[in-house]
């Protein structure tokens, strides 16, 4: 297996762990969408037990790297990675029996290197999986009110769009609007190192009540 390494992951993992420990539900399965190298999964899972951590990615090379990192930590609460295309109408995990239900979704550094429809698909999947106490945590660079928060983010955004016109640093207010359409409320926005933000969303009870009403 090819174990990949991202230096930025080593730098941001401790501040991110502080956020997760503070805002994740105390139990359940944490579903990581776009787990990348697998470094975060291997680091977070042992620290966040008894929660389970399920890393996923769409890319086969990433899945191989995640498995390689997981083999090094020997953590019982780190589940076997699964392939998930966030744009799929149904994610495979929705039909899988887990040790405990999914109570949180974590998405790190994906939205700016994915087409904008992936944001809607992410919250659509979250609305299918999470109950009223469910939490979504996003991390990465964001614009605020249409403006970059740092010169480095503006340069990064320009580089991303040159590589792929469908990529780019997203406006936080636009992300929040998408979340709200899927009945998630922005609970808090935290400034983290390197001009990145951690954004925490809670599932709204109103959305669940409306879903239940359609079944009557």
Secondary structure, 3 states (H helix, E strand, C coil): CCCCCCHHHHHHHHHHHHHHHHHCCCCCEEEEECCCCCHHHHHHHHHHCCCEEEEEECCHHHHHHHHHHHHHHCCCCEEEEEECCCCCCCCHHHHCCCCCCEEEEEEECCHHHCCCHHHHHHHHHHHHHCCCCCEEEEEECEEECCECCCHHHHHHHHHHHHHCCCCCCEEHHHHHHHHHHCCEEEEEEEEECCCEEEEEEEECHHHHHHHHHCCC
